[in-house]
């Protein structure tokens, strides 16, 4: 459920197909997100899941799986 929502956000913001986004996808290297894309992505995730992601935590988030795990552990 969390993965599907995050995948939908990524696909919309980065203009990707769903099959391009897996749990192992590196957000920058595999999906082509730059630093501005990451900021937009984090803001969308915060709104969608009603969580706040501190800047120091963002540095540790590299893959889609990292995002999913972060959200699941934040609830």
JOVENRA-V181012 format. One line per field, one symbol per residue. phi: phi as a letter, one per 30 degrees, with the letter a starting at -180 (. if undefined). psi: psi as a letter, one per 30 degrees, with the letter a starting at -180 (. if undefined). burial: I if it has 24 or more other ideal C-beta (glycine too) atoms within 12 Angstrom, else O. A space follows every 50 residues. Layout:
# JOVENRA-V181012
phi: ???
psi: ???
burial: ???
This chain:
# JOVENRA-V181012
phi: .deddddddddddchcdeddcbddddddddcidcddedddddddddddch bccdedddddcccddddeddddddd
psi: eeeeeeeeeeeeeghlleffjlffkkeeeefgkaeeeeeeeeeeeeeegh lkjleffeffjeleeeeeeeeeff.
burial: OIIOOIIOIIOOIIOIOOOOIOOOIOIOOOIOIOOOOIOOIIOIIOOIIO OOIOOOOOOOIOIIOIIIOIIOOOO
